Amino acid sequence: MAVEIREIQPTKRNLLKFVHFPIDVIYRDSEYFVPPLVTDEVNTLRPDKNPAFDFCESVYFMAYRDGKIVGRIAGIINHVVNERNNKKEARFSYIDFIDDAEVVDALFEAVTKWGKSKGMEHLTGPLGFTDMDPEGMLVEGFDRIGTTGAVYNHSYYPEHMDRMGFVKDVDWLEFLITIPKEVPEKISRIANLISERLNLTTIKYTNRKKLVADYGDAIFKLINVAYDDLFGYSPLTDKQIKHYIKMYLPFLPLDDLSMVVDKTTRELIGVGITIPSMSKALIKNRGRLFPMGWKYLVDAFKHNDVVDLMLIGVKPEFQNKGVNSLILEDLIRVYAKLGYKYAESNHELEHNTKVLQQWDYFENEQHKRRRAYTKEI
């Protein structure tokens, strides 16, 4: 039967169908797909829950054949990014489909028509509302388990992108890093030198409320300035910062957080945010916290040999001065104590050589590649 495309309104009921489709259909039997937390995913898509809708607009489509869902796609326009980059660009996101050209073409035709109706001239993605959302389509590493900071997809996805005439906009690389039992001598030497030369030190917190009070705003404001020049970056507003403080900091393991500050002023200079890998736990609970899904997540925090490196950010005036060595030295010591054996890097732009070169200090494998595609519409 023919493919039917339906635009869905962002009600909780509709969005639950939208979010559950890849979990329950496309990747039902996948050993590599890591489901998102369903509640978080739904809230990200709801205009009344996600503060990014202050400057974004979106549309959601689902594809049906013979009464069954066979695909989904979201269209997003981030007006702030477009104004910053002088572009008229719509984003596609939350893209999942069966391996069927008719389904894929129908989904992209719908989001393309929507983008053109809004005056957009290019369609680019997969990209979310902001950089706090997953971005990029997997083009290498289909036989590797996904991470909580990225989306897994089947190998036929990029084949369809090529078929439709989309071209590469940018690639991100991901690394699997073997954590050494001791801090490499070169990192330790650089860290000590930078600490003395720039008057810097790392600090730890044991009280979460005090961390939020002292550095909650500062952490996300640092991310804003550190990432400002990166591909498609959307600066976090004060409203978004408050939202993410409530969303993330209450659950962040304090040992796995590294902060570099000025010894005298205590100004935040750099931050490294890492968490125990939630991948296997999310596969077990299928993205559901209840009735017992929360238990898998709690166990992952207590017993884990893999850590996810979510981000490292350093103030621009301190970049390329060795500040990362202080963060790495601090975290390696923590990882040795907690029993981590491997670290998964978050996706990093392939041309960001300064960041990529830091993994040369360790045994590593570049095991995944993600791509943002673009096409004139």
SERO-4910 file (N, C-alpha, C, O; in steps of 0.05 Angstrom, whole numbers):
BEGIN
 pado doro    nc1    nc2    nc3   cac1   cac2   cac3    cc1    cc2    cc3    oc1    oc2    oc3
  Met    A     17    -24      0      0      0      0     17     25      0     41     24      7
  Ala    A      5     47     -8     20     73     -9     27     82     19     15     75     39
  Val    A     48     99     20     57    110     45     40    135     51     35    152     34
  Glu    A     30    137     76     15    160     85     32    175    105     41    163    125
  Ile    A     35    201    101     50    218    119     30    234    136     13    248    125
  Arg    A     33    233    162     15    248    180     32    267    197     51    259    210
  Glu    A     24    292    197     36    311    216     23    306    243     -2    305    245
  Ile    A     39    304    264     27    299    290     31    324    307     51    338    306
  Gln    A     11    329    324     13    351    343     28    342    367     27    319    375
  Pro    A     43    361    380     61    353    402     47    349    429     54    360    449
  Thr    A     26    332    428     14    323    453     30    300    465     45    287    451
  Lys    A     28    296    491     43    275    504     37    248    491     55    232    487
  Arg    A     12    243    485      4    217    474     17    213    446     27    191    441
  Asn    A     16    233    430     27    231    403     58    228    404     69    212    390
  Leu    A     70    243    422     99    242    424    109    216    435    131    207    428
  Leu    A     93    203    452    101    177    462    102    157    438    121    140    437
  Lys    A     84    158    420     85    141    396    110    148    379    123    130    369
  Phe    A    115    173    376    138    183    361    164    173    373    182    164    358
  Val    A    167    174    399    191    166    413    194    135    414    216    125    412
  His    A    172    121    418    173     92    421    178     78    394    187     55    395
  Phe    A    173     91    372    176     77    346    203     64    342    204     40    336
  Pro    A    225     79    344    251     66    340    258     46    361    271     25    356
  Ile    A    249     50    386    254     32    408    240      5    404    252    -16    407
  Asp    A    215      7    397    198    -17    396    197    -30    368    188    -53    366
  Val    A    205    -16    347    203    -27    320    230    -29    307    240    -52    302
  Ile    A    243     -7    301    267     -7    285    290    -22    299    305    -37    286
  Tyr    A    293    -17    325    316    -29    339    307    -48    361    321    -52    381
  Arg    A    284    -60    357    273    -78    378    293   -100    385    295   -108    408
  Asp    A    308   -111    365    326   -133    371    355   -126    368    372   -143    367
  Ser    A    361    -99    368    389    -90    364    404    -92    390    394    -85    411
  Glu    A    429   -102    388    446   -104    412    464    -79    414    479    -76    433
  Tyr    A    462    -60    395    478    -36    395    463    -10    400    475      9    410
  Phe    A    437    -10    394    421     14    398    417     19    428    408      1    443
  Val    A    422     44    436    418     52    464    393     71    465    395     93    454
  Pro    A    371     62    476    347     79    477    351    103    494    366    102    514
  Pro    A    339    125    487    339    149    505    320    144    527    303    126    526
  Leu    A    322    159    549    301    159    569    276    171    556    276    194    548
  Val    A    254    155    555    230    163    541    219    190    551    212    207    536
  Thr    A    218    193    578    207    217    589    223    242    581    212    262    574
  Asp    A    250    240    582    267    262    574    263    269    544    262    292    537
  Glu    A    261    248    528    258    252    499    231    266    493    231    285    477
  Val    A    210    258    506    184    270    501    185    300    510    174    317    496
  Asn    A    197    305    533    198    333    543    215    350    525    209    374    522
  Thr    A    236    339    512    252    355    493    235    364    469    239    385    458
  Leu    A    216    347    461    200    353    438    175    370    444    161    379    425
  Arg    A    170    375    469    146    391    477    152    420    480    170    428    495
  Pro    A    138    438    465    143    467    468    139    478    496    152    498    503
  Asp    A    122    465    512    117    475    539    138    465    559    137    472    582
  Lys    A    156    448    550    176    436    568    205    444    561    222    445    579
  Asn    A    210    449    536    237    454    526    241    484    521    228    495    503
  Pro    A    258    498    536    262    527    533    275    534    506    275    558    499
  Ala    A    285    515    491    295    521    464    274    531    445    279    544    425
  Phe    A    248    526    452    226    535    435    223    565    437    206    576    423
  Asp    A    238    578    454    237    608    454    249    619    428    242    641    421
  Phe    A    266    603    415    278    612    390    278    591    368    291    595    347
  Cys    A    265    569    374    263    547    354    233    542    347    215    548    363
  Glu    A    229    530    324    202    519    317    207    492    305    228    486    294
  Ser    A    186    475    306    190    448    297    164    437    285    142    448    289
  Val    A    167    415    272    144    400    261    151    370    263    174    363    260
  Tyr    A    131    353    267    136    324    270    118    309    250     94    314    249
  Phe    A    130    291    236    116    274    217    120    245    223    142    237    232
  Met    A    100    229    218    102    200    220     92    187    194     72    197    183
  Ala    A    105    166    185     98    152    161     83    127    168     91    112    185
  Tyr    A     61    122    154     45     98    158     42     83    132     40     94    111
  Arg    A     41     57    135     34     39    112     16     17    123     24      3    142
  Asp    A     -6     13    111    -25     -8    120    -31     -5    150    -34    -25    164
  Gly    A    -33     20    159    -40     25    187    -18     23    207    -22     28    231
  Lys    A      7     15    198     29     12    216     50     34    212     54     44    189
  Ile    A     62     43    234     83     64    232    108     52    220    118     31    228
  Val    A    118     65    199    142     55    185    164     76    184    186     71    173
  Gly    A    160    100    196    180    120    196    172    145    211    148    149    217
  Arg    A    192    161    218    186    187    232    208    207    224    230    199    216
  Ile    A    202    232    227    222    253    222    212    279    236    188    284    237
  Ala    A    231    295    245    225    321    256    238    342    239    261    338    229
  Gly    A    225    365    235    237    388    223    240    409    244    222    414    260
  Ile    A    263    422    244    270    442    265    282    467    251    299    464    233
  Ile    A    275    490    260    288    515    252    298    528    277    283    536    295
  Asn    A    325    532    279    337    547    301    343    575    290    363    578    276
  His    A    326    594    298    329    620    287    354    635    296    365    651    282
  Val    A    363    629    320    387    641    331    412    633    314    428    650    306
  Val    A    414    607    309    437    597    293    436    608    265    456    616    254
  Asn    A    412    609    253    409    620    226    418    649    225    432    658    207
  Glu    A    410    665    245    418    693    246    448    697    250    461    714    238
  Arg    A    459    680    268    488    682    273    505    675    249    526    686    244
  Asn    A    495    656    233    510    646    210    500    657    183    509    649    162
  Asn    A    480    675    184    468    686    160    459    664    141    466    664    117
  Lys    A    443    645    152    434    623    136    403    621    137    390    633    154
  Lys    A    392    608    117    364    600    117    363    570    116    360    558     95
  Glu    A    366    558    140    370    529    141    350    516    160    347    524    183
  Ala    A    337    496    149    320    479    166    337    454    173    354    446    158
  Arg    A    331    443    197    345    419    206    325    396    205    301    399    210
  Phe    A    336    372    198    320    348    202    332    333    226    356    334    230
  Ser    A    315    320    241    323    306    265    304    284    272    283    281    259
  Tyr    A    311    268    292    294    246    300    285    229    276    261    224    273
  Ile    A    304    222    260    298    209    235    302    178    238    324    169    244
  Asp    A    281    163    233    282    134    234    263    123    214    241    134    210
  Phe    A    270    101    200    253     90    179    261     62    173    284     53    178
  Ile    A    242     47    162    249     20    152    265     24    126    265     46    115
  Asp    A    277      3    117    295      4     94    277      3     69    275    -18     56
  Asp    A    265     26     62    246     28     40    248     56     28    242     75     42
  Ala    A    256     58      3    260     84    -10    234    100    -11    235    125     -7
  Glu    A    211     87    -15    186    102    -16    180    116     11    171    138     12
  Val    A    186    102     33    181    113     60    200    136     65    192    158     74
  Val    A    226    132     58    246    153     63    240    178     47    241    200     57
  Asp    A    234    174     22    228    197      4    204    213     14    204    237     13
  Ala    A    184    198     23    160    212     32    165    228     57    155    251     60
  Leu    A    181    218     76    188    232    100    203    258     93    197    279    104
  Phe    A    224    255     76    240    279     70    225    299     52    230    323     53
  Glu    A    207    289     36    190    307     20    173    324     39    169    348     34
  Ala    A    162    312     60    145    327     79    161    348     93    152    371     96
  Val    A    184    341    103    200    361    119    212    382    100    216    405    109
  Thr    A    218    374     76    229    394     56    207    414     49    212    438     49
  Lys    A    183    405     45    160    423     38    155    442     61    150    466     57
  Trp    A    157    432     86    153    449    109    175    470    111    170    493    116
  Gly    A    200    462    107    223    480    108    220    502     87    225    526     93
  Lys    A    213    495     63    210    515     41    187    534     47    188    558     41
  Ser    A    166    524     60    143    541     67    151    562     88    138    583     90
  Lys    A    173    557    102    183    576    122    205    594    111    217    609    125
  Gly    A    210    591     85    230    608     72    259    597     74    278    612     69
  Met    A    262    572     82    288    560     84    299    551     57    283    545     39
  Glu    A    325    551     54    338    544     29    355    519     30    363    508      9
  His    A    361    510     54    377    485     57    364    468     79    351    478     97
  Leu    A    368    442     76    360    422     96    385    408    106    399    396     90
  Thr    A    390    409    132    415    398    143    409    381    168    390    387    183
  Gly    A    424    360    171    420    344    195    434    316    193    449    311    174
  Pro    A    429    299    212    411    303    235    423    323    256    446    320    264
  Leu    A    408    343    263    415    362    284    390    367    301    368    369    291
  Gly    A    395    370    327    372    375    345    367    405    348    375    421    331
  Phe    A    352    412    369    346    440    374    371    456    380    375    478    369
  Thr    A    389    444    397    414    457    404    435    435    406    430    412    401
  Asp    A    459    444    413    482    424    416    479    406    440    494    387    443
  Met    A    460    412    458    454    395    480    439    370    471    436    351    487
  Asp    A    430    369    446    416    346    435    435    330    418    455    341    408
  Pro    A    430    304    414    447    288    396    448    299    368    428    311    358
  Glu    A    471    296    354    473    306    327    491    287    311    508    274    322
  Gly    A    485    286    285    501    269    267    489    241    263    478    230    281
  Met    A    493    231    239    484    204    232    509    186    231    529    193    220
  Leu    A    506    163    243    528    144    244    534    134    216    517    125    202
  Val    A    560    137    207    569    127    181    591    106    184    598     92    165
  Glu    A    603    104    208    622     83    214    618     74    243    611     91    260
  Gly    A    621     48    248    618     38    275    591     25    281    581     27    303
  Phe    A    579     13    261    553      1    264    553    -24    282    532    -32    292
  Asp    A    577    -35    287    579    -59    304    589    -51    332    600    -68    346
  Arg    A    585    -26    340    593    -17    366    569     -7    381    551      6    370
  Ile    A    568    -12    407    546     -3    423    546     27    424    567     40    426
  Gly    A    523     39    424    520     68    424    526     79    452    531     65    471
  Thr    A    525    106    453    529    120    479    504    137    484    488    141    467
  Thr    A    502    146    509    479    162    517    480    190    504    459    203    503
  Gly    A    503    199    495    504    225    483    501    226    453    505    247    441
  Ala    A    494    203    441    492    202    412    470    182    404    460    168    421
  Val    A    464    182    378    443    165    368    455    143    350    473    148    334
  Tyr    A    445    119    354    453     97    336    435     95    312    411    102    315
  Asn    A    445     86    289    427     81    266    439     58    250    463     53    251
  His    A    421     45    235    429     23    217    446     34    194    446     57    188
  Ser    A    461     16    182    479     23    160    464     32    135    476     46    118
  Tyr    A    439     24    132    424     33    108    416     62    109    408     73     89
  Tyr    A    417     75    133    409    103    135    427    120    117    416    134     99
  Pro    A    453    120    120    470    137    102    468    129     73    472    146     55
  Glu    A    462    104     67    458     97     39    435    112     26    436    120      3
  His    A    414    115     41    391    131     31    398    160     29    388    174     11
  Met    A    414    171     47    422    199     45    437    204     19    432    224      5
  Asp    A    456    186     13    471    188    -12    452    186    -36    454    201    -55
  Arg    A    433    167    -35    415    163    -57    398    188    -63    393    194    -86
  Met    A    391    203    -41    374    226    -45    389    251    -52    378    273    -56
  Gly    A    416    249    -54    432    272    -63    442    290    -40    451    312    -46
  Phe    A    439    281    -15    451    296      7    481    293      6    492    272     -2
  Val    A    495    314     15    525    313     15    535    319     43    520    330     60
  Lys    A    559    311     48    571    316     74    574    346     80    583    361     63
  Asp    A    565    353    104    570    381    114    593    380    133    612    396    130
  Val    A    593    362    153    615    360    171    614    332    184    593    320    186
  Asp    A    637    322    193    639    296    207    648    301    235    664    319    241
  Trp    A    639    283    253    650    281    280    662    253    284    653    234    273
  Leu    A    683    252    300    697    227    306    692    220    336    689    237    353
  Glu    A    692    194    341    690    184    369    712    164    374    721    149    356
  Phe    A    722    163    399    745    146    406    738    128    430    724    136    448
  Leu    A    749    104    429    749     87    452    777     87    464    796     80    450
  Ile    A    779     96    488    805    101    501    809     82    524    792     78    541
  Thr    A    832     69    524    840     52    546    852     70    568    871     84    564
  Ile    A    840     68    592    848     85    614    873     73    627    873     50    636
  Pro    A    895     88    629    919     78    642    915     75    672    899     89    684
  Lys    A    931     57    684    928     53    713    941     76    728    934     81    752
  Glu    A    959     90    715    972    114    727    972    137    708    970    133    683
  Val    A    974    161    718    975    185    700   1001    184    684   1022    182    695
  Pro    A    998    186    657   1023    187    641   1041    209    650   1032    231    657
  Glu    A   1067    204    650   1087    222    660   1085    249    646   1088    270    659
  Lys    A   1081    249    620   1080    274    605   1057    291    613   1059    316    616
  Ile    A   1033    279    617   1010    294    626   1014    306    654   1008    329    659
  Ser    A   1026    290    671   1031    299    699   1051    323    698   1047    342    713
  Arg    A   1071    321    682   1091    342    680   1078    368    669   1083    390    680
  Ile    A   1062    366    648   1049    389    637   1030    401    657   1028    426    660
  Ala    A   1015    384    671    995    394    690   1009    410    713    999    431    720
  Asn    A   1031    400    723   1045    414    744   1056    440    734   1055    461    748
  Leu    A   1066    440    710   1077    465    698   1055    486    695   1059    509    702
  Ile    A   1032    477    684   1010    496    678    998    506    705    991    529    707
  Ser    A    997    489    724    986    497    750   1002    520    762    991    539    773
  Glu    A   1028    518    760   1046    539    772   1046    564    754   1044    586    764
  Arg    A   1048    559    728   1051    582    710   1026    599    708   1027    624    707
  Leu    A   1002    586    709    977    600    705    961    603    731    939    614    731
  Asn    A    973    594    753    960    596    780    933    582    781    913    593    790
  Leu    A    933    557    771    908    541    769    909    516    786    931    506    793
  Thr    A    886    506    794    884    481    808    857    468    802    839    481    793
  Thr    A    855    442    808    829    429    805    815    427    832    829    426    853
  Ile    A    789    427    831    774    426    856    753    404    854    744    397    832
  Lys    A    744    394    877    723    374    879    702    383    899    708    398    917
  Tyr    A    678    373    895    656    378    913    644    352    923    643    332    909
  Thr    A    636    352    948    622    329    960    593    336    966    577    319    971
  Asn    A    587    362    965    560    372    971    548    383    945    557    403    934
  Arg    A    527    369    935    516    376    909    502    404    910    505    419    891
  Lys    A    488    410    931    475    436    932    495    459    932    491    480    920
  Lys    A    518    455    945    539    475    945    551    478    918    558    500    909
  Leu    A    555    456    904    565    457    876    546    474    859    556    491    844
  Val    A    520    468    860    501    483    844    502    513    851    501    530    833
  Ala    A    503    518    877    503    547    886    528    561    876    527    584    868
  Asp    A    551    547    878    577    560    872    583    561    842    593    582    832
  Tyr    A    576    540    828    586    538    800    565    529    780    571    524    757
  Gly    A    539    525    788    519    516    770    517    534    745    520    524    722
  Asp    A    513    560    748    512    578    726    539    579    711    539    580    686
  Ala    A    560    580    726    587    583    714    594    560    695    607    565    675
  Ile    A    586    536    702    592    513    685    580    517    657    594    513    637
  Phe    A    555    524    656    542    526    630    549    552    615    550    552    591
  Lys    A    556    572    630    565    597    617    593    592    605    600    604    584
  Leu    A    609    576    618    635    569    607    632    553    581    646    557    562
  Ile    A    613    534    582    607    518    557    600    537    534    608    533    512
  Asn    A    584    558    540    576    577    520    600    590    506    601    591    482
  Val    A    619    600    522    641    614    510    662    594    498    674    601    478
  Ala    A    664    570    510    684    551    500    675    539    473    692    533    456
  Tyr    A    649    536    469    639    523    445    628    542    424    617    533    404
  Asp    A    631    567    429    617    588    413    624    586    383    606    592    366
  Asp    A    648    579    376    657    579    348    653    552    334    659    550    311
  Leu    A    642    532    348    639    506    336    615    505    317    597    522    318
  Phe    A    615    485    300    595    482    279    567    483    291    559    467    308
  Gly    A    551    502    281    522    503    287    516    509    316    494    502    325
  Tyr    A    535    520    332    530    523    361    507    543    366    506    564    353
  Ser    A    490    536    385    468    552    393    472    560    422    469    543    440
  Pro    A    480    585    428    486    593    455    462    588    474    439    593    468
  Leu    A    469    578    498    448    573    518    438    599    530    454    615    538
  Thr    A    412    602    532    401    625    545    400    621    575    405    598    584
  Asp    A    395    642    590    393    639    620    371    619    627    374    604    646
  Lys    A    349    619    612    327    601    617    336    572    612    329    554    627
  Gln    A    351    568    591    361    541    585    381    532    606    381    509    615
  Ile    A    398    550    615    418    543    636    404    534    661    412    514    673
  Lys    A    383    548    669    368    539    693    356    512    689    355    496    707
  His    A    346    508    664    333    482    657    353    459    659    347    438    671
  Tyr    A    377    463    648    397    442    648    410    437    675    418    415    682
  Ile    A    412    458    691    421    455    719    403    435    734    412    417    747
  Lys    A    376    439    731    357    422    744    357    394    732    352    374    746
  Met    A    362    393    706    360    367    691    384    349    696    381    325    699
  Tyr    A    408    361    697    433    345    697    448    345    724    457    323    733
  Leu    A    452    368    736    469    369    759    460    352    783    477    342    798
  Pro    A    434    349    788    426    331    810    435    302    808    435    288    827
  Phe    A    442    294    783    448    266    778    477    261    771    486    238    767
  Leu    A    492    282    768    520    280    759    538    269    782    538    281    803
  Pro    A    552    247    777    570    237    798    592    258    804    607    265    785
  Leu    A    594    266    828    613    288    834    642    280    831    658    297    823
  Asp    A    648    255    835    676    246    831    684    249    802    707    254    796
  Asp    A    665    244    784    671    244    755    670    272    743    674    275    719
  Leu    A    666    293    759    666    320    750    693    333    758    701    333    781
  Ser    A    706    345    738    732    358    743    729    388    736    721    395    714
  Met    A    737    405    755    736    434    750    763    446    756    775    441    776
  Val    A    772    463    737    797    478    740    790    507    747    774    520    733
  Val    A    802    517    768    796    544    777    822    559    782    843    548    786
  Asp    A    820    586    781    842    603    790    846    599    820    827    601    835
  Lys    A    871    595    828    876    590    857    868    613    874    861    610    897
  Thr    A    870    637    864    865    661    880    836    670    879    823    674    900
  Thr    A    825    673    855    798    683    852    777    662    852    753    668    856
  Arg    A    784    637    848    766    614    845    748    616    821    728    602    819
  Glu    A    756    632    801    741    634    776    744    607    761    765    596    760
  Leu    A    721    598    750    721    573    734    735    577    708    727    594    692
  Ile    A    756    561    702    772    564    678    766    541    659    766    544    635
  Gly    A    762    517    669    757    493    653    740    473    667    739    473    692
  Val    A    726    456    652    709    436    664    710    411    647    710    412    623
  Gly    A    710    388    661    707    362    647    684    347    660    684    341    683
  Ile    A    663    342    643    639    328    653    639    300    642    638    296    618
  Thr    A    639    281    660    638    252    652    618    237    669    612    246    692
  Ile    A    608    215    659    589    199    675    594    169    669    604    162    648
  Pro    A    588    152    688    590    123    682    572    117    658    550    128    656
  Ser    A    580     99    641    565     92    618    537     81    626    535     62    642
  Met    A    517     93    615    489     83    620    479     65    597    456     57    597
  Ser    A    496     59    578    487     46    553    474     19    559    452     14    550
  Lys    A    488      1    573    477    -25    578    452    -24    595    434    -40    592
  Ala    A    452     -5    614    428     -2    631    404      6    615    382     -4    620
  Leu    A    408     25    596    386     35    580    376     13    560    352     12    554
  Ile    A    394     -3    551    386    -26    533    368    -45    549    348    -55    539
  Lys    A    375    -49    574    359    -68    591    332    -56    597    312    -71    597
  Asn    A    331    -30    604    305    -19    612    289     -8    589    266      1    593
  Arg    A    300     -8    564    287      1    540    277     30    543    257     38    532
  Gly    A    293     46    558    287     74    560    265     81    581    256    103    582
  Arg    A    257     61    596    235     64    615    245     63    643    260     44    650
  Leu    A    238     82    660    246     82    688    229     63    705    239     53    726
  Phe    A    204     59    697    186     44    714    175     20    699    171     22    674
  Pro    A    169     -2    713    169     -4    742    196     -9    755    201     -1    778
  Met    A    215    -22    740    241    -28    752    265    -18    736    288    -25    742
  Gly    A    259     -2    716    281      7    699    302     24    713    325     24    706
  Trp    A    293     39    734    311     56    749    333     40    762    355     50    766
  Lys    A    327     14    769    347     -2    783    372     -7    766    394     -8    776
  Tyr    A    368    -11    740    390    -15    722    409      9    721    433      7    720
  Leu    A    397     33    722    412     57    722    428     61    748    451     69    747
  Val    A    415     55    770    429     57    796    453     37    796    474     44    806
  Asp    A    449     13    786    470     -7    786    493      3    768    517     -2    774
  Ala    A    487     16    746    507     26    728    525     47    741    549     49    735
  Phe    A    513     63    758    528     83    773    547     70    793    568     81    799
  Lys    A    539     47    804    555     34    825    576     15    814    598     13    825
  His    A    569      2    792    587    -19    781    590    -15    751    572    -21    735
  Asn    A    613     -5    743    617      1    715    647      3    709    662     13    725
  Asp    A    655     -7    686    683     -4    678    687     14    654    708     15    642
  Val    A    664     27    645    665     45    623    654     72    631    634     74    645
  Val    A    668     94    624    659    121    630    655    136    604    672    134    586
  Asp    A    634    152    603    629    169    579    640    197    584    634    210    604
  Leu    A    657    206    566    668    233    568    649    252    553    650    255    529
  Met    A    632    265    568    611    281    557    622    306    544    615    312    521
  Leu    A    639    320    558    651    344    546    674    354    563    675    350    587
  Ile    A    692    368    550    713    384    563    712    412    551    713    415    527
  Gly    A    710    432    569    709    459    560    729    476    575    732    474    599
  Val    A    742    494    560    762    512    572    756    540    561    751    543    537
  Lys    A    758    560    578    754    588    569    773    594    546    796    586    546
  Pro    A    763    609    526    779    614    502    807    625    507    826    617    494
  Glu    A    809    644    526    835    656    531    855    637    544    879    643    546
  Phe    A    845    613    553    863    593    565    866    568    547    880    550    554
  Gln    A    853    568    524    855    545    506    883    544    494    896    564    490
  Asn    A    891    519    487    918    514    475    941    521    494    963    527    485
  Lys    A    935    521    520    956    527    540    961    504    559    976    507    579
  Gly    A    949    481    553    954    458    570    935    454    593    940    437    610
  Val    A    913    470    594    894    467    616    881    440    616    874    429    637
  Asn    A    877    428    592    865    402    591    881    381    607    869    362    617
  Ser    A    907    385    609    923    366    624    916    365    653    918    343    666
  Leu    A    907    387    665    898    387    692    873    370    696    870    356    715
  Ile    A    855    373    676    830    358    677    836    328    674    825    311    689
  Leu    A    852    321    654    859    293    649    873    281    673    867    258    680
  Glu    A    892    295    685    906    284    708    887    278    731    889    257    743
  Asp    A    869    297    736    849    294    757    831    270    752    827    253    770
  Leu    A    821    268    727    802    246    721    815    219    720    803    199    729
  Ile    A    839    217    710    853    191    710    856    180    738    852    156    742
  Arg    A    863    196    757    866    188    784    839    178    795    837    157    809
  Val    A    818    192    789    791    184    798    783    158    785    773    140    798
  Tyr    A    788    155    759    781    131    744    795    106    755    783     85    757
  Ala    A    820    110    762    836     87    773    823     78    800    821     55    805
  Lys    A    814     98    816    802     92    841    775     78    838    768     60    853
  Leu    A    760     86    818    733     76    814    732     50    797    711     38    794
  Gly    A    755     43    785    756     18    770    748     20    741    742      0    728
  Tyr    A    747     44    730    741     47    701    765     36    685    788     42    691
  Lys    A    759     22    663    780     11    646    780     25    618    800     27    605
  Tyr    A    756     35    610    754     47    583    738     72    585    720     76    602
  Ala    A    743     91    567    728    115    564    719    118    536    733    113    517
  Glu    A    694    127    533    682    133    506    681    163    504    669    177    519
  Ser    A    695    174    483    694    202    479    667    210    467    655    194    453
  Asn    A    658    234    472    636    245    458    644    251    429    668    251    424
  His    A    626    257    411    633    262    384    648    289    382    640    309    395
  Glu    A    670    289    367    687    313    365    692    319    335    697    301    319
  Leu    A    690    344    328    693    352    300    720    343    289    740    346    302
  Glu    A    719    332    265    743    320    253    765    340    248    788    332    246
  His    A    758    366    245    779    386    241    788    399    266    805    417    266
  Asn    A    777    391    289    786    402    315    810    387    325    809    372    344
  Thr    A    833    391    311    857    375    316    868    378    345    879    359    356
  Lys    A    865    402    356    875    406    383    862    387    403    875    377    421
  Val    A    836    383    400    821    364    418    828    336    411    833    319    429
  Leu    A    829    329    385    834    302    377    862    292    386    865    269    393
  Gln    A    881    310    385    909    303    391    913    295    421    932    281    427
  Gln    A    895    303    438    898    297    466    896    267    472    906    257    491
  Trp    A    882    253    454    879    224    457    904    209    449    906    185    454
  Asp    A    924    222    437    949    209    429    965    201    454    983    184    452
  Tyr    A    959    212    477    973    205    501    965    177    511    977    166    529
  Phe    A    943    166    499    932    141    509    930    120    487    930    127    463
  Glu    A    927     95    495    919     75    475    891     80    467    873     82    484
  Asn    A    886     84    441    859     92    433    852     80    406    869     71    391
  Glu    A    826     79    400    816     70    374    794     89    365    775     93    380
  Gln    A    797    101    342    776    117    330    756     98    318    761     87    296
  His    A    734     93    332    717     71    325    689     79    314    674     62    306
  Lys    A    683    105    314    657    114    303    661    140    289    679    156    295
  Arg    A    644    145    270    643    170    255    614    177    250    598    161    243
  Arg    A    608    203    254    581    213    250    582    236    229    603    249    226
  Arg    A    560    239    216    560    259    194    535    276    194    513    266    199
  Ala    A    538    302    190    516    319    184    514    323    154    534    330    141
  Tyr    A    491    317    143    487    320    114    472    346    108    459    357    125
  Thr    A    475    356     84    461    380     76    453    378     47    464    363     31
  Lys    A    432    393     40    422    393     12    406    419      8    391    428     25
  Glu    A    410    431    -16    394    454    -23    365    445    -29    360    425    -42
  Ile    A    346    461    -19    318    454    -23    303    476    -38    279    473    -44
***
